Amino acid sequence: MISLLGIAFAAQLQGGIPSWTLSPAPTLTIEDDGTPATQFVRIMGVARLSNGHIAVANRGTNDIRIFDARAKHVTTFGRTGDGPGEFRRLEWIGRSGDTAWFYDSGLQRITWVLLGAKPELSGTTRVTATGKRERFSVTGRLPDGRYVVTTLVSPTFEGPPGVHRLPGSAGIVARTGDGDVTWLGDFMSAAIFVYNPTGDVKNAAVGPTAFSPWLRSATGNGLIWIGDGVDSLVVVRANDLSRSVVRVPFQSREPGKALIDAAREDEAPGNPSPEGKAFLDAKYGAKYLPQRLPSFESLVPGPQGELWVQEYAGNRSFPTQYVVLDATGRPKGRVSVTGGNRVREVGLDYVILVHEDPDGVESVRLHRLDRR
């Protein structure tokens, strides 16, 4: 009865949220035109600058590419390496105005850059902070210069075969990157499937379960939003570390056959051997499939302290929707997004999507946003 009441409440609440719309066609598209600058591999962040230019952080080549308002390539900053202005693994981008901060998980270093027609390197900080948790990655920056971190997941063969939920934590690191992590709390993160039919670790396999939840965080306007994919978020106010819990207005759903088939098809090329196929048979079998999907799969900070929460889709080719929460956690709008697209940046009157086609080719699309 409780779960049915929860579903009914979510449906009623979502029905009362105003629908916002994106322009039917993008007002700007940056796509592969045959030149290296427009060939993207794993876009990890985008930003619209004050002059209308678009900055695209491309993890595959460890650089940031700047395009003008007509999608013409202007310049590129960064490359693979260890020196100033170089990166090993771009992991996160945050910004204030036209200054952007980039976290390099390969070098455990934060680099900040004044973006423009001629990007200027402003400084770097090594992240050497310690904490009695798993390894962590920078996932946000506060107005006073401190950084938000979230622990990583390290699947192991420890424990019996089956599904295991791993812990996760979120915390704050000093702006200098050193000292101790101030942990904000312990949460749950990924669900891991350990497969070992023979009892021999040489034949074992391990990885996230089908449709695993994951610990997420987002930072904006002095607020830190933390959630593990269930139906609520913890909101921490950075100035005094006070917190509250916000309900996410999504209905609980079972994984449908179309989603299961699509997810398994995506994983099949990476598991071509008989052992790999047996692993997928078990992972997507009725015994180990979750009964319910996570509520959400990504958090994107928006302007004026709002948060865009993506309903769990489970497959990039599937359409999805975002519910927009204001700084108090109250739903203020919802936006539907077609398959292949995911929101990467939000302004007052625009949304930037990263689109991925069936062949995995990525492009950047800017749409007008109507908040009525």
GUZA-389546 format. One record per residue (C-alpha): residue number from 1; x, y, z. Coordinates in steps of 0.25 Angstrom, whole numbers, plus 2048, in hexadecimal, padded with zeros to 3 digits. Each point is the difference from the previous one (the first is absolute). Example, Ala and Ser with C-alpha at 12.3 -4.5 7.8 and 13.67 -1.06 7.14 Angstrom:
% residues 2
  nr  xx  yy  zz
   1 831 7EE 81F
   2 806 80E 7FE
***
This chain:
% residues 372
  nr  xx  yy  zz
   1 800 800 800
   2 80B 80A 803
   3 807 7FE 7F3
   4 7F3 802 7F8
   5 7FD 80C 808
   6 80E 805 7FD
   7 7FE 7FE 7F1
   8 7F2 807 800
   9 807 80C 807
  10 80B 801 7F6
  11 7F6 7FF 7F5
  12 7F7 80B 806
  13 80C 809 803
  14 806 7FE 7F2
  15 7F3 803 7FA
  16 800 80E 806
  17 80E 804 7FC
  18 800 80A 7F4
  19 805 7FA 7F3
  20 80C 809 7FA
  21 804 7FE 7F2
  22 80C 800 7F7
  23 800 806 7F2
  24 7FD 7F5 7F6
  25 80D 802 7F9
  26 80D 804 806
  27 805 80F 7FE
  28 80E 7FB 7FF
  29 806 7F3 7FD
  30 80F 7FC 801
  31 801 7F3 7F9
  32 80B 7F8 7F8
  33 803 807 7F3
  34 80C 7F8 7FD
  35 80A 808 807
  36 807 7FC 80D
  37 7FA 80B 808
  38 7F2 7FB 7FE
  39 803 7F1 803
  40 7FD 7FE 80E
  41 803 7F4 809
  42 7F9 800 80E
  43 7FC 80E 802
  44 800 802 80F
  45 7FB 80E 801
  46 7FB 80D 7F8
  47 7FF 80E 804
  48 7FA 80C 7F9
  49 809 80D 802
  50 7FC 80E 802
  51 803 803 7F1
  52 7F8 7F5 7FB
  53 80B 7F7 7FD
  54 7FF 7F1 804
  55 80B 7F8 807
  56 800 7F1 7FF
  57 809 7F8 809
  58 804 7F3 7F8
  59 805 7F5 809
  60 805 7F7 7F5
  61 80A 80B 7FC
  62 802 807 80D
  63 7FD 80E 7FA
  64 7F5 80B 801
  65 7FB 805 7F2
  66 7FA 80E 7FE
  67 7F6 802 7F6
  68 7F9 80D 7FC
  69 7F1 803 7FF
  70 800 7FB 7F2
  71 807 7F2 804
  72 80D 804 7FA
  73 80C 7FB 807
  74 808 80B 806
  75 80B 7FA 808
  76 804 7F4 809
  77 806 800 80E
  78 807 7F4 806
  79 806 7F3 7FC
  80 804 7F3 806
  81 80C 801 809
  82 805 804 80E
  83 804 80E 7FF
  84 7F8 80D 802
  85 7F3 801 7F7
  86 802 7F1 7FD
  87 7F7 7F4 805
  88 800 7F1 802
  89 7F1 7FE 802
  90 7F6 80B 800
  91 7F5 7FD 80B
  92 7F8 80C 804
  93 7FE 80E 7FB
  94 7FA 80B 809
  95 800 80F 7FD
  96 7FD 80E 805
  97 7FE 80A 7F5
  98 80A 7FD 7F5
  99 80A 7FA 80A
 100 7FF 7F1 800
 101 806 7F5 809
 102 804 7F3 7FB
 103 803 7F3 809
 104 80A 7F7 7FA
 105 7FF 7F2 807
 106 80C 7FB 7F9
 107 809 80A 807
 108 7F7 804 80C
 109 801 80E 7FC
 110 7F6 80C 7FE
 111 803 80A 7F5
 112 7F9 80D 7FE
 113 7FF 807 7F3
 114 7FA 80D 7FB
 115 7F9 7FC 7F4
 116 7FF 809 7F4
 117 805 801 7F1
 118 80E 7FF 807
 119 7FF 7F7 80C
 120 809 804 80C
 121 805 7F6 80A
 122 7FD 806 80E
 123 806 7F6 809
 124 801 7F1 805
 125 7FD 7F9 80D
 126 804 7F2 804
 127 7F6 7F9 808
 128 807 7F9 80B
 129 7F5 800 80B
 130 7FF 7F3 808
 131 7F4 7F9 805
 132 7FD 7F2 806
 133 7F7 7FC 7F4
 134 801 7FB 7F2
 135 808 808 7F6
 136 7F8 80C 7FC
 137 7FE 809 7F4
 138 7FD 80F 800
 139 7F1 802 7FC
 140 7FD 80F 803
 141 805 80D 805
 142 7FA 80A 80A
 143 800 80F 7FF
 144 80B 801 80B
 145 809 7F8 7F8
 146 7FF 7F3 807
 147 7FE 7F3 7F8
 148 7F5 7F5 801
 149 805 7F2 7FF
 150 7F9 7F2 7FE
 151 806 7F3 803
 152 803 7F6 7F4
 153 7FB 7F2 7FF
 154 80A 7F5 800
 155 7F9 7F2 7FC
 156 807 7F4 806
 157 7FE 7F1 801
 158 7FE 801 80F
 159 7F4 7F9 805
 160 7F8 7F5 7FB
 161 7FA 800 7F2
 162 7F4 809 7FE
 163 7FC 80E 801
 164 807 809 80A
 165 7FD 80F 803
 166 80D 808 802
 167 801 80C 809
 168 803 80F 7FC
 169 803 80D 806
 170 800 80F 7FD
 171 809 80A 806
 172 807 80E 7FF
 173 80E 803 7FD
 174 807 80D 803
 175 803 80A 7F5
 176 80E 7FD 801
 177 7FE 7F1 7FD
 178 807 7FB 80D
 179 7FC 7FC 80E
 180 7F5 7F7 804
 181 7F3 7FE 7F9
 182 7F4 805 808
 183 7F6 7F4 7FD
 184 7F2 804 7FF
 185 7FA 7F2 802
 186 801 7F2 7FB
 187 7F6 7FB 7F6
 188 7FE 7F4 7F7
 189 806 7FF 7F1
 190 800 7F6 7F6
 191 7FB 7F2 800
 192 80A 7F6 7FC
 193 7FE 7F2 7FA
 194 80A 7F5 803
 195 7FF 7F4 7F7
 196 808 7F4 803
 197 7F9 7F3 7FC
 198 80C 7F7 801
 199 806 805 80D
 200 80D 803 7F9
 201 804 80F 800
 202 806 7FE 7F3
 203 7F2 7FE 7FA
 204 7F9 80B 808
 205 7FB 80D 7FB
 206 7FC 80D 807
 207 7F9 80D 7FC
 208 7F4 808 803
 209 7F2 7F9 800
 210 7F7 803 7F5
 211 7FA 80E 802
 212 808 803 80C
 213 7FE 80C 809
 214 80C 809 802
 215 804 80B 80A
 216 7FE 80E 7F9
 217 803 80E 805
 218 7FE 80E 7FA
 219 804 80D 805
 220 7FA 80E 7FD
 221 7FE 80D 808
 222 806 7FB 80D
 223 7F7 7F3 800
 224 805 7F2 7FF
 225 7F6 7F6 7FB
 226 803 7F1 803
 227 7F8 7F4 7FC
 228 802 7F1 7FD
 229 7F5 7FE 7F6
 230 7F5 7FE 809
 231 7F4 809 802
 232 806 80B 808
 233 80C 809 801
 234 808 806 80B
 235 802 80F 7FF
 236 80C 806 808
 237 802 80F 801
 238 80F 802 7FF
 239 800 80C 80A
 240 7FC 7F9 80C
 241 7FF 7F1 7FB
 242 7F1 800 804
 243 7F8 7F6 7F8
 244 7F2 7FC 7FC
 245 7FA 7F5 7F8
 246 7F9 802 7F3
 247 7F6 7F6 7F9
 248 803 7FE 7F1
 249 7F2 7FF 7F9
 250 802 7F4 7F7
 251 7F8 7F4 800
 252 806 7F3 803
 253 801 7F7 7F4
 254 804 7F2 7FD
 255 80A 7FD 7F5
 256 7F9 7FD 7F3
 257 803 7F6 7F5
 258 804 80A 7F6
 259 80A 807 80A
 260 806 7F2 804
 261 802 7FC 7F2
 262 806 80D 7FC
 263 80A 800 80C
 264 804 7F2 7FE
 265 802 803 7F1
 266 809 80C 804
 267 809 7F7 809
 268 801 7F4 7F6
 269 80C 805 7F8
 270 808 801 80C
 271 7FD 7F2 804
 272 802 7F7 7F4
 273 806 7F4 806
 274 7F7 7F4 805
 275 804 805 80F
 276 7FC 80E 7FD
 277 7F2 7FB 7FA
 278 7FE 7F8 80C
 279 803 80C 809
 280 7F5 808 7F8
 281 7F6 7F4 801
 282 802 801 80F
 283 800 80F 801
 284 7F3 802 7F8
 285 7F9 7F3 805
 286 7F4 801 809
 287 808 7FC 80D
 288 809 80D 800
 289 7F8 80A 7F9
 290 7FB 80B 809
 291 7F2 801 802
 292 800 80F 7FF
 293 808 80A 7F8
 294 807 80B 807
 295 7F8 80D 801
 296 80A 809 7F9
 297 80E 7FF 7F9
 298 806 80E 7FF
 299 800 80D 807
 300 803 80D 7F9
 301 801 80E 807
 302 7F8 80B 7FA
 303 7FF 80F 802
 304 7FC 807 80D
 305 802 7F3 808
 306 7F7 7F7 7F8
 307 803 7F1 7FE
 308 7FC 7F8 7F3
 309 7FD 7F2 804
 310 800 7F6 7F5
 311 7F6 7F4 801
 312 807 7F3 7FF
 313 800 7FC 7F1
 314 80A 7F4 801
 315 804 802 7F2
 316 805 80C 7F8
 317 7F8 7FD 7F4
 318 7F3 801 808
 319 7F8 80D 802
 320 801 806 80E
 321 7FB 80C 808
 322 805 809 80A
 323 7F9 806 80C
 324 805 80E 805
 325 801 802 80F
 326 802 80E 805
 327 80A 804 80B
 328 7F6 7FB 80B
 329 7FE 7F3 7F9
 330 7F2 803 7FA
 331 7FD 7FB 7F2
 332 7FE 80C 7F7
 333 800 7FA 7F2
 334 803 7F3 7F8
 335 806 7FF 7F2
 336 800 7F4 7F7
 337 80C 7FC 7F7
 338 800 7F7 7F4
 339 809 7F4 800
 340 80E 801 7FE
 341 801 80E 807
 342 804 803 80E
 343 800 80E 807
 344 80F 805 803
 345 7FD 80F 803
 346 7F4 808 803
 347 7FE 810 7FF
 348 7F4 808 802
 349 7FC 7FF 7F2
 350 808 7F5 7FA
 351 804 7F1 802
 352 80C 7FA 7FA
 353 7FF 7F1 7FC
 354 80A 7F6 7FD
 355 7FB 7F7 7F5
 356 805 7F2 7FD
 357 7FB 7F8 7F4
 358 7FF 7F1 7FF
 359 80F 7FF 7FB
 360 804 808 80C
 361 804 80D 7F9
 362 7FE 80C 809
 363 7FB 80E 7FD
 364 7FC 80C 808
 365 7F3 807 7FE
 366 7FB 80D 806
 367 7F1 802 801
 368 7F7 80B 805
 369 7F9 7FD 80D
 370 7F2 805 802
 371 7FD 800 80F
 372 7F1 802 7FE
***
